[in-house]
Amino acid sequence: MIAHAVWLYHVFSLSLRDVEAILAARGIEVTYESIRAWNDRFGPVYAKRLKRRRAKPGDKWHLDEVLVRSKGVIHYFWRTVDQEGNTLDVLLQARRNKKAALRFFRKLLKGLQYVPRVMVTDKCPSYGAARKELLRSVEHRQSRYLNNRVEMSH
């Protein structure tokens, strides 16, 4: 029962009260506080197992940024997908320069723990400058049309 509650919470990204309601529908009376305590104790181990079972991302990354306006303030939404179209990482930043690209690359590499074989971007110069500093061994392809995989998924 405890494993099922933790599984529901992590796999379906439900709230504690939602998990409580699902278990109550199955005849299991438990409070959301108990579910929270179980999640605090067993959740990290379970989340680690789920993360390990996930499909490995591809070695060809498509990177792009898009302009987003929120309450009149302009931000750039940086996004990376692999060749299968799976989102690898996202980041919202105020700038679109080399420093911002380096920050995004570091966040991306820290989370995935490996370096891609090929990186496909648009012709934004900040990608090339950041790649030369951080990812020298990665092949960099810049084209208007090669990056459609990430462009279409925004």
C-alpha positions in Angstrom: 0.0 0.0 0.0 2.8 2.4 0.9 4.7 1.6 -2.3 1.5 2.2 -4.3 0.9 5.6 -2.8 4.5 6.7 -3.4 4.2 5.3 -7.0 1.1 7.3 -7.7 2.7 10.4 -6.4 5.8 10.2 -8.5 4.6 8.6 -11.7 1.5 10.7 -12.3 2.7 13.9 -10.5 -0.4 14.0 -8.4 -0.9 16.1 -5.3 -0.9 14.4 -1.9 -4.7 15.0 -1.6 -5.3 13.4 -5.0 -3.4 10.3 -3.9 -5.5 10.3 -0.7 -8.7 10.4 -2.8 -7.5 7.6 -5.2 -6.7 5.4 -2.2 -10.0 6.2 -0.5 -11.8 5.2 -3.7 -10.2 1.8 -3.4 -11.2 1.5 0.2 -7.9 2.5 1.9 -8.4 5.2 4.5 -5.1 7.1 4.9 -4.4 10.9 5.4 -2.4 13.0 3.1 0.0 13.6 6.0 0.8 9.9 6.1 1.4 9.9 2.3 3.7 12.9 2.7 5.7 11.1 5.5 6.0 8.0 3.3 7.1 10.1 0.4 9.8 11.8 2.5 11.1 8.5 3.6 10.8 6.3 0.5 10.4 8.9 -2.3 14.0 9.6 -3.2 14.9 5.9 -3.6 11.7 5.3 -5.7 12.4 8.4 -7.9 16.0 7.3 -8.5 14.7 3.9 -9.7 12.2 5.5 -12.0 14.8 7.8 -13.4 17.1 4.9 -14.1 14.4 3.0 -16.0 13.6 6.0 -18.3 14.7 5.6 -21.9 18.2 7.0 -22.5 18.1 10.3 -24.5 19.6 10.4 -27.9 23.0 11.6 -28.9 21.7 14.3 -31.3 20.5 17.4 -29.5 18.3 20.1 -31.1 18.6 23.5 -29.2 16.5 26.6 -29.7 15.3 29.6 -27.8 12.1 31.5 -28.2 11.1 35.0 -27.1 8.4 35.0 -24.4 6.7 38.0 -23.0 5.3 37.8 -19.5 3.6 40.9 -17.9 5.5 43.1 -20.4 8.9 41.7 -19.6 10.8 39.9 -22.3 12.5 36.5 -21.5 14.0 33.8 -23.6 12.8 30.2 -23.2 15.7 27.9 -24.0 14.8 24.3 -24.8 16.6 21.1 -25.9 15.1 18.0 -27.5 16.8 14.8 -28.7 16.3 13.2 -32.1 13.2 11.4 -30.9 11.6 14.7 -29.8 11.9 14.1 -26.0 12.5 17.3 -24.1 15.8 17.1 -22.3 15.8 20.4 -20.5 14.3 23.9 -20.4 15.4 27.2 -18.9 13.9 30.7 -18.8 16.5 33.6 -19.0 16.5 37.3 -19.5 19.3 37.3 -22.0 20.4 35.5 -25.2 24.2 35.9 -25.2 27.2 33.7 -24.6 26.9 33.8 -20.9 23.3 32.7 -21.0 24.1 29.9 -23.4 26.9 28.7 -21.2 24.6 28.6 -18.2 22.1 26.6 -20.2 24.7 24.1 -21.4 26.0 23.6 -17.9 22.5 23.0 -16.5 21.9 20.5 -19.4 25.1 18.6 -18.9 24.8 18.5 -15.2 21.3 16.9 -15.5 22.2 14.4 -18.2 25.7 13.4 -17.2 26.9 12.8 -20.8 27.9 14.8 -23.9 26.1 14.6 -27.2 27.6 13.5 -30.5 25.9 16.3 -32.6 24.3 19.6 -31.6 21.9 21.2 -34.0 21.0 24.9 -33.6 19.8 27.9 -35.5 22.3 30.6 -36.5 22.3 32.4 -33.1 26.1 33.1 -32.5 25.8 32.6 -28.8 25.5 28.8 -29.3 28.8 28.6 -31.2 30.7 30.7 -28.7 29.5 28.7 -25.8 30.2 25.4 -27.6 33.8 26.4 -28.3 34.3 27.0 -24.6 32.5 24.0 -23.1 31.8 21.4 -25.8 34.7 21.4 -28.2 34.4 17.7 -29.2 30.8 18.1 -30.2 29.9 18.5 -33.9 27.9 21.7 -34.3 25.4 22.0 -37.2 23.8 25.3 -37.9 21.0 25.5 -40.3 17.7 27.1 -40.8 15.9 23.9 -41.5 17.8 21.2 -39.6 16.4 22.6 -36.3 12.7 22.0 -37.2 12.4 19.2 -34.6 12.7 21.7 -31.7 11.0 24.6 -33.6 7.8 22.7 -34.1 7.6 21.5 -30.6 7.5 24.9 -28.9 
